[in-house]
Amino acid sequence: MTAERRRQDRTRRPAPRKQGPRRPPVHDPARRAAFDVLRAISDRDAYANLVLPELLRERRITGRDAALATELTYGTARAQGLLDEIIAACLDRPLEKVDRAVLDGLRLGSYQLLRTRIPHHAAVASTVDLVREEAGSHVAGFANAVLRKVSEKDEQEWLAELAPDPETDPIGNLALRTAHPRWIARAFAESLGDKGAELEAALRADDARPAVHLLARPGEISAEELAAVTAGEVAPYSPYGVHLPAGTGDLTESEPIRQGLATVQDEGSQLVAVAATEVGLTGAGDSRWLDLAAGPGGKAVLLGALAALSGAELDAVEKAPHRARLVRRVTEGLPVTVHVADGRDPGLAAGYDRVLLDAPCSGLGSLRRRPEARWRKEPSDIPDLTRLQGELLGSAIRLLRTGGVVTYVVCTPHLAETEGVISDAVRRNDGVVEVVDAREFFPGVPDLGEGPYVQLWPHRHGTDAMFCAMLRKL
Ligand SMILES: C[S@@+](CC[C@H](N)C(=O)[O-])C[C@H]1O[C@@H](n2cnc3c(N)ncnc32)[C@H](O)[C@@H]1O
């Protein structure tokens, strides 16, 4: 499937199945919606957070049904690997041999049995109905039998049976208990330097539904005013942040967002962008700023608004034309010029005072916001990413003036993408750059470790796991 096709698919609602039995009228809109989104995730690499809200709107599913559909979709997608291990233990054939639609039904049913208070008979009967509608009556008996087996034990009993021994394989044990792929749990452990209580806290925080964070656009509205009109709370660290409770629904229609006063943005993203504008420069000049990987524009909005307040101008570079269009749209009215270009050689004149490189990355730090993502990523994704990150960082350094600072940001704690990329760049640019202790530019943020880099964490800071390093050109 081409990237373009995949992109289009992600924005489309799940297509009705062309063959197979006709669907009877929908009696159970919440479960039907959850099932259809799970089908779109497995069949077409769709994103739950794009497909579900659209589908709820189209089918006019609201209130309790919408809440149930959201809980079932996100919960099932997030726990997929754990659910698959349990389902596999109830089968007399390999999991791969189970029809994909039936497997999605089994996942949805198992999630209800193991992680909700829905009565077992309702979870089993409703799932068997969905599987029958989708795949035919011949598989209803099979689905019923598997779900009955799943229901014989609760989650803890299944984990006691299936999880690796915590003494000999602590990472494997925690990975299964918190429904993470082992390689991701290992990446977290290596970054934290811990395989015990802190790793567990990090994985559990990564498995919980996050609060919604808003950015109060500087110069438009204060965080206090935004908190008052949204009934939210002023964020603990970002001067522009507001927190809304986890599970706050679709915000596109909310007044401050419609009026362009606020955008949805994780507090960690706000902190790194603010830090990039605060880090001390040496030598004269602080008016040319560059965002070298800007799409879809979240940080460019904040940088652009702060540039406007301080008399600076921002160039925003983005390789993908459709993402560059998004940057243009969200930064309208700000002193921002958008360039569709490859950041490795964008054709811009060097001499920037500040560069933010928010590099393409594995995104392991924002898995809690994208429920299906953890089961889709592969360790083999990392080498290509670190190569690109290193090349973009080399370009950022070339584009700086002497005394200027590049702020390197990735939304992942994976050491290859964080400290690995930075130490490689420092080695290649020996005598050209010096590392700045980034912690100083995160005032009031606790638990930042020994520096000089900053790694934010959901369990410590309530933010995505953003990494930030700063290099000054000598
Ligand atoms: C992590 S995202 C940036 C997020 C953005 N800063 C924000 O806050 O909304 C990385 C972006 O880099 C873009 N990108 C990938 N390769 C690039 C390249 N060689 N040059 C410029 N941009 C690139 C991707 O299309 C993506 O939009």
The ligand as an SDF file (V2000), in Angstrom:
LIG
                    3D

 27 29  0  0  0  0  0  0  0  0999 V2000
    7.9400   15.2120   14.8710 C   0  0  0  0  0  0  0  0  0  0  0  0
    7.2220   15.9050   13.4650 S   0  0  0  0  0  0  0  0  0  0  0  0
    7.2800   17.6130   13.8420 C   0  0  0  0  0  0  0  0  0  0  0  0
    6.1300   18.0560   14.7140 C   0  0  0  0  0  0  0  0  0  0  0  0
    5.9740   19.5640   14.7320 C   0  0  0  0  0  0  0  0  0  0  0  0
    7.1940   20.2130   15.1500 N   0  0  0  0  0  0  0  0  0  0  0  0
    4.8360   19.9790   15.6310 C   0  0  0  0  0  0  0  0  0  0  0  0
    5.0800   20.3650   16.7760 O   0  0  0  0  0  0  0  0  0  0  0  0
    3.6760   19.9290   15.1630 O   0  0  0  0  0  0  0  0  0  0  0  0
    8.4490   15.7670   12.2540 C   0  0  0  0  0  0  0  0  0  0  0  0
    8.1040   16.3890   10.9120 C   0  0  0  0  0  0  0  0  0  0  0  0
    9.2610   16.3210   10.0970 O   0  0  0  0  0  0  0  0  0  0  0  0
    8.8540   16.1290    8.7640 C   0  0  0  0  0  0  0  0  0  0  0  0
   10.0270   15.6360    8.0190 N   0  0  0  0  0  0  0  0  0  0  0  0
   10.4270   14.3690    7.8130 C   0  0  0  0  0  0  0  0  0  0  0  0
   11.5700   14.3540    7.1140 N   0  0  0  0  0  0  0  0  0  0  0  0
   11.8980   15.6360    6.8980 C   0  0  0  0  0  0  0  0  0  0  0  0
   12.9700   16.2680    6.2130 C   0  0  0  0  0  0  0  0  0  0  0  0
   13.9350   15.5500    5.6400 N   0  0  0  0  0  0  0  0  0  0  0  0
   12.9730   17.6100    6.1560 N   0  0  0  0  0  0  0  0  0  0  0  0
   12.0000   18.3520    6.7360 C   0  0  0  0  0  0  0  0  0  0  0  0
   10.9570   17.8070    7.3810 N   0  0  0  0  0  0  0  0  0  0  0  0
   10.9100   16.4640    7.4560 C   0  0  0  0  0  0  0  0  0  0  0  0
    7.7040   15.1620    8.8800 C   0  0  0  0  0  0  0  0  0  0  0  0
    6.8970   15.2300    7.7230 O   0  0  0  0  0  0  0  0  0  0  0  0
    7.0140   15.6900   10.1240 C   0  0  0  0  0  0  0  0  0  0  0  0
    6.0280   16.6070    9.7740 O   0  0  0  0  0  0  0  0  0  0  0  0
  1  2  1  0
  2  3  1  0
  2 10  1  0
  3  4  1  0
  4  5  1  0
  5  6  1  0
  5  7  1  0
  7  8  2  0
  7  9  1  0
 10 11  1  0
 11 12  1  0
 11 26  1  0
 12 13  1  0
 13 14  1  0
 13 24  1  0
 14 15  1  0
 14 23  1  0
 15 16  2  0
 16 17  1  0
 17 18  1  0
 17 23  2  0
 18 19  1  0
 18 20  2  0
 20 21  1  0
 21 22  2  0
 22 23  1  0
 24 25  1  0
 24 26  1  0
 26 27  1  0
M  CHG  2   2   1   9  -1
M  END
$$$$
